[in-house]
């Protein structure tokens, strides 16, 4: 879900429970981040080519449902692959995400992952996912907004050589004036597939945007797959993609995001066009 505003509402410098409570909460979150970013010796799972998004902090409001379509097209992509994967050159992907707000701090999402067009193959079902997400209450008055998404994926081997995967996605968000920043240092783990015997890997994503008007926010998104944290892959084998993006904040009920991405290394996806259309409902 894309943010609708970049800045945060005004708030006091300390929690109503005092600075000691603030320090305890901040220490807990800082410790959690350090634990999540420990340098596991690992090999990374494949980069997600179906849901290309840097997550924001906010969750869906209680008793509301968000329906999103993530659509990606690869005008220039891989033509030779390993492990029985379909080449992504000219593939078209559509992922339907349905997210329901359980409480003011929890949401639950389910995904249906499809490839309506695979060259020389036709439409294919690519998998399904389930994702709970928790956000730290704003009443904690942290210096940034923080939430954690945990996603379990069940993938078809023609699209991901790891058929059961776990993603742990910390979300760190900050808004200053018209500027908006979000960072997702994703951790990934395979439980079935070619990387099941490896540990956790990391795939960071970063978003920076500027509210040019109340409705138009141009920006950039960056995604990477750098190899094991303890010893990065060579630059040629790393995946780095950058997307100039445009968010249209036409209504609090709508999410509209568009981007054109370019791979920056030889093994990266060459060109990717992505767009996200989402609508909130009071269910």
C-alpha atoms as one frame of an Amber mdcrd trajectory, in Angstrom:
protein
   0.000   0.000   0.000   1.391   3.386  -0.944   1.449   6.317   1.479  -1.068
   9.115   0.948   0.954  11.813   2.725   4.628  12.281   3.331   4.625  14.160
   6.635   3.418  13.078  10.055   0.944  14.890  12.303   2.406  17.020  15.063
   3.106  15.248  18.339   4.764  15.723  21.670   8.434  14.963  22.143   7.807
  12.243  24.710   5.330   9.478  25.314   2.566  10.159  27.865   4.175   7.367
  29.897   7.452   9.264  30.131  10.933   9.067  28.616  11.748   5.766  30.342
   8.921   4.011  28.490  10.086   5.586  25.245  13.644   4.336  25.780  12.412
   0.812  26.536  10.313   0.701  23.374  13.012   2.234  21.214  15.577  -0.192
  22.647  13.274  -3.118  21.881  12.820  -2.069  18.247  16.511  -1.274  17.798
  17.413  -4.695  19.195  14.905  -6.336  16.877  16.410  -4.623  13.841  19.950
  -5.579  14.857  18.853  -9.190  15.274  17.159  -9.202  11.878  20.216  -7.777
  10.163  22.756 -10.172  11.647  25.169 -11.369   8.939  23.805 -14.827   8.298
  25.991 -16.831   5.922  23.467 -17.483   3.225  22.491 -17.545  -0.378  19.594
 -15.359  -1.399  16.277 -16.584  -2.720  15.167 -15.274  -6.098  14.088 -11.666
  -6.277  10.316 -11.140  -6.236   9.234 -10.301  -9.781   5.480 -10.299  -9.081
   4.984  -7.765  -6.281   7.501  -4.968  -6.850   6.795  -2.580  -3.992   8.446
  -0.825  -1.081   5.998  -1.187   1.800   4.811   1.817   3.799   4.250   1.807
   7.563   0.447   2.015   7.643  -1.854  -0.981   7.938  -5.441  -1.179   6.716
  -7.957   0.248   9.188 -10.049  -2.225  11.234 -13.153  -3.505   9.430 -11.804
  -2.234   6.091 -10.508  -4.266   3.150  -7.943  -3.222   0.541  -7.946  -4.912
  -2.871  -4.830  -4.333  -4.982  -3.684  -5.445  -8.417   0.082  -5.581  -8.960
   0.845  -5.738 -12.679   4.325  -6.091 -14.198   5.496  -6.448 -17.792   9.023
  -7.368 -18.935   9.617  -5.828 -22.381  13.246  -6.971 -22.202  14.172  -9.797
 -19.822  15.986 -13.077 -19.435  15.920 -15.507 -22.356  18.038 -18.313 -20.906
  17.348 -19.697 -17.432  18.260 -22.549 -15.106  16.351 -24.858 -12.731  13.384
 -25.158 -15.106  12.364 -21.493 -14.812  10.404 -19.796 -17.575  12.391 -16.925
 -19.177  10.803 -13.650 -18.065  11.332 -11.906 -21.408   7.906 -10.525 -22.479
   6.146 -12.095 -19.482   3.122 -10.297 -18.011   2.374 -10.782 -14.297  -0.764
  -9.992 -12.302  -1.012 -10.441  -8.541  -4.248  -9.866  -6.638  -3.735  -8.870
  -3.011  -6.636  -8.718  -0.525  -5.798  -7.146   2.849  -8.172  -6.865   5.810
  -7.631  -4.717   8.891  -7.984  -6.840  12.030  -7.130  -4.205  14.661  -5.604
  -0.724  14.549  -2.129  -2.344  14.586  -2.670  -5.653  12.719  -3.707  -6.625
   9.200  -3.865  -9.907   7.294  -3.354 -10.289   3.536  -3.687 -13.056   0.976
  -2.244 -13.111  -2.559  -3.169 -14.892  -5.765  -0.119 -14.833  -8.062  -0.610
 -15.343 -11.802   1.180 -14.916 -15.127  -1.594 -14.212 -17.668   0.968 -14.312
 -20.481   4.096 -16.456 -20.733   5.583 -16.504 -24.263   5.099 -19.849 -26.040
   3.301 -21.217 -22.965   0.163 -19.161 -22.270  -1.444 -18.178 -18.960  -0.084
 -19.856 -15.827  -0.901 -19.935 -12.126   2.276 -18.899 -10.257   1.426 -19.383
  -6.569  -0.227 -17.988  -3.452   0.901 -16.123  -0.347  -0.320 -15.146   3.095
   0.990 -12.133   5.006   0.242 -10.809   8.514   1.624  -7.364   9.389   2.022
  -5.461  12.672   2.859  -1.800  13.163   4.326  -0.083  16.215   1.643   2.294
  17.562   2.275   5.959  16.852   1.597   6.568  20.551   5.076   5.182  21.156
   6.455   8.394  19.574   9.432   6.734  17.915  11.755   8.916  15.784  10.516
   6.941  12.742   7.469   4.826  11.982   8.098   1.088  12.191   6.193  -2.051
  11.190   7.012  -5.669  10.324   5.511  -7.815   7.570   5.888 -11.622   7.589
   4.989 -13.423   4.373   4.834 -17.137   3.564   4.864 -17.968  -0.149   3.850
 -21.115  -2.006   5.424 -20.822  -5.453   5.290 -22.774  -8.692   8.770 -24.010
  -9.585   8.590 -22.582 -13.120   8.635 -19.078 -11.580  10.685 -19.600  -8.416
  13.066 -22.522  -7.786  12.146 -22.241  -4.096   8.562 -23.432  -3.726   8.008
 -22.600  -0.030   9.535 -19.337   1.178   9.470 -16.977   4.140   9.995 -13.226
   3.931  10.486 -11.043   7.009  10.225  -7.390   6.036  11.003  -4.649   8.572
   9.587  -1.305   7.434  11.212   1.982   8.463   9.385   5.106   7.316  10.010
   8.817   7.752   8.367  11.922   6.368   9.854  15.426   6.506   7.750  18.144
   4.957   6.907  17.069   1.422   9.614  14.384   1.397   8.824  10.727   2.059
  11.295   7.898   2.730  10.735   4.177   3.346  13.290   1.370   3.687  12.540
  -2.388   3.650  15.609  -4.509   4.520  13.914  -7.796   3.534  15.095 -11.138
   4.874  14.265 -14.253   2.850  14.440 -17.975   3.614  13.637 -21.027   1.508
  12.085 -24.080   3.180  11.672 -26.135   0.010  13.674 -25.796  -3.171  17.220
 -25.257  -4.381  18.150 -22.891  -1.518  16.439 -24.789   1.324  19.768 -25.826
   2.846  20.946 -22.210   3.069  20.201 -19.661   5.773  18.601 -16.237   5.530
  19.408 -13.763   2.802  18.680 -10.062   2.437  17.015  -8.096  -0.391  16.752
  -4.372   0.434  14.229  -1.981  -1.062  14.168   1.814  -0.733  11.632   4.454
  -1.767  12.111   8.228  -1.886   9.360  10.531  -3.142   8.331  14.181  -3.044
   4.800  15.573  -2.856   4.939  17.915  -5.824   1.251  18.692  -5.245  -1.389
  17.200  -2.950  -2.097  14.544  -5.582   1.182  14.003  -7.458   4.311  12.488
  -5.891   7.192  11.602  -8.223  10.081   9.620  -6.808  12.457   6.689  -7.090
  12.385   3.093  -5.903  15.473   0.904  -5.642  15.674  -2.880  -5.252  18.734
  -5.064  -4.813  19.896  -8.644  -4.378  23.539  -8.476  -3.340  24.293 -12.011
  -2.165  25.155 -13.169   1.368  25.620 -10.359   3.839  28.946 -11.735   5.084
  30.462 -11.867   1.581  28.622 -10.106  -1.228  28.531 -11.562  -4.730  30.648
  -9.931  -7.387  29.000  -6.834  -8.842  28.183  -8.615 -12.115  26.217 -11.301
 -10.237  24.306  -8.846  -8.067  20.836  -7.584  -9.005  20.248  -3.825  -8.811
  17.163  -2.138 -10.251  16.046   1.477 -10.086  12.538   2.724 -10.891  11.523
   6.319 -11.492   7.977   6.235 -10.074   4.812   8.276  -9.833   2.234   8.038
  -7.033  -1.184   9.613  -7.627  -2.933  10.430  -4.340  -6.333  11.099  -5.898
  -8.272   9.859  -2.854  -7.595   8.186   0.525  -9.534   5.200  -0.848  -7.337
   4.725  -3.911  -3.733   3.661  -4.453  -2.140   4.373  -7.833   1.556   3.730
  -8.456   3.448   3.522 -11.751   7.118   2.914 -12.503   9.572   1.908 -15.225
  12.615   0.018 -13.953  16.054  -0.546 -15.401  18.566  -3.168 -14.311  21.983
  -1.736 -13.481  24.101  -4.912 -13.715  24.528  -7.670 -16.266  22.471 -10.239
 -14.335  19.643  -7.812 -13.438  16.272  -7.822 -15.156  16.780  -5.463 -18.105
  13.551  -3.450 -18.263  10.425  -3.731 -16.109   7.169  -1.773 -16.323   5.045
  -1.953 -13.176   1.818  -0.439 -11.971  -0.333  -0.897  -8.862  -4.056  -0.134
  -8.615  -5.685  -0.435  -5.190  -9.074   0.396  -3.649 -10.172   0.451   0.003
 -13.632  -0.779   0.962 -15.603  -0.593   4.197 -16.329  -4.315   4.589
